[in-house]
Amino acid sequence: MKKIPIIATALLFIANFATSQGCIIVRNVSGLGQYNVTSKSFSTSDWQLNINNRYFRAYRDYVGKKDLKTPPANENVINSYSMDIDVTRLLPYGWSLDIGFPISANSRTTDLEHGGLNTPRHTTSAFGMGDLQFTVLKWLLKPSDNQRGNIQVGLGIKFPTGDFKKQGYFYRNDTTRVLSILNPSIQLGDGGTGIIAELNTYYFLNSKKTFSLYGNFYYLANPTDINGTQYTTGKPETAANILLGAYDVSVIDVFSIRAGINYDVKNWSFSAGVRDEGAPVYDLIGKSDGIRRSGYTLSAEPGIIYKFKSASIYTYVPFLLSHEVKQSALDKIITEKTGVYTSSPGGSGDYQIFVGAQFQL
């Protein structure tokens, strides 16, 4: 019985630690293959190459839908740049094979992970290849150059090729630093083999094919529970941490949904849509233990495309409409054990930038 107050006290410490460690809900895994812009379902090419660059800066901390308005001196600033390279082999009867992977450069600048609030800020970073994805896709209707619409379904595998154990130095003071696992939000991979489901669709609203609706749905199911790393910033693990696995890094499911309208005029295409992306509280398959940031980010997503004969260049700039961070499974356990409501914050920015080019080879 004497252990109960000790464990409860340790749990409160964990809750405080978790509350101080905001990170973004979704990194760059939910964007590959969503900008198929040079053609709809019909193409005379055998190969397509899409190079999509994404920049994202997160500096706001949210609990639920509330912006905590963290003072600039204490902001957790994440800068994430990734180049998604996507190669597609087009096959007869609407089939295609797609392989894609990101190359990422991520950084995180903060005081909380180092000396604590109002101490000197330091930066940790990670650079390299992310998780490779292989997908088989099929247009449900026979592709033709005069069809009004079509639906494409896809099923694939995500391989854990990205390093999920990157380490960096965490500074305790001017003379002391420790080497430890980096924040999950800037790791290059998640450490799990995942199952990909995709659905893409379009429909022309008029016979001149100047207005069309589009939709993209992407879901990555990660059956792996935790990836074997502990995010402690080099601090000793507590008895309660060992009991709950409170610093274990969760391998999360992620989703992304896009929908909107395109207007085509000559070589230009203008789009207006919405983008909803996030991570569920509980995975579709398997357990949902460990640290994760559950919730969603809803954005308005305008875009511009310019089409050449066998290539296109494009840019999309989703800007924030709504952001919500939900209680994770771990937060709920800590809340139940301590009687103190716990919901770890998640970071967000005001916008993302996608710039890319697609080539028919």
Secondary structure as GFF3:
##gff-version 3
##sequence-region A 1 361
A	DSSP	alpha_helix	3	19	.	.	.	ID=ss1
A	DSSP	beta_strand	23	24	.	.	.	ID=ss2
A	DSSP	beta_strand	47	58	.	.	.	ID=ss3
A	DSSP	beta_strand	60	63	.	.	.	ID=ss4
A	DSSP	beta_strand	66	67	.	.	.	ID=ss5
A	DSSP	three_ten_helix	72	74	.	.	.	ID=ss6
A	DSSP	beta_strand	77	90	.	.	.	ID=ss7
A	DSSP	three_ten_helix	92	94	.	.	.	ID=ss8
A	DSSP	beta_strand	95	110	.	.	.	ID=ss9
A	DSSP	beta_strand	122	129	.	.	.	ID=ss10
A	DSSP	beta_strand	132	139	.	.	.	ID=ss11
A	DSSP	beta_strand	149	159	.	.	.	ID=ss12
A	DSSP	beta_strand	167	171	.	.	.	ID=ss13
A	DSSP	beta_strand	177	181	.	.	.	ID=ss14
A	DSSP	three_ten_helix	184	186	.	.	.	ID=ss15
A	DSSP	beta_strand	194	204	.	.	.	ID=ss16
A	DSSP	beta_strand	211	221	.	.	.	ID=ss17
A	DSSP	beta_strand	226	230	.	.	.	ID=ss18
A	DSSP	alpha_helix	239	244	.	.	.	ID=ss19
A	DSSP	beta_strand	248	250	.	.	.	ID=ss20
A	DSSP	beta_strand	254	265	.	.	.	ID=ss21
A	DSSP	beta_strand	268	279	.	.	.	ID=ss22
A	DSSP	beta_strand	294	307	.	.	.	ID=ss23
A	DSSP	beta_strand	311	316	.	.	.	ID=ss24
A	DSSP	beta_strand	319	326	.	.	.	ID=ss25
A	DSSP	alpha_helix	329	338	.	.	.	ID=ss26
A	DSSP	beta_strand	346	348	.	.	.	ID=ss27
A	DSSP	beta_strand	352	360	.	.	.	ID=ss28
###
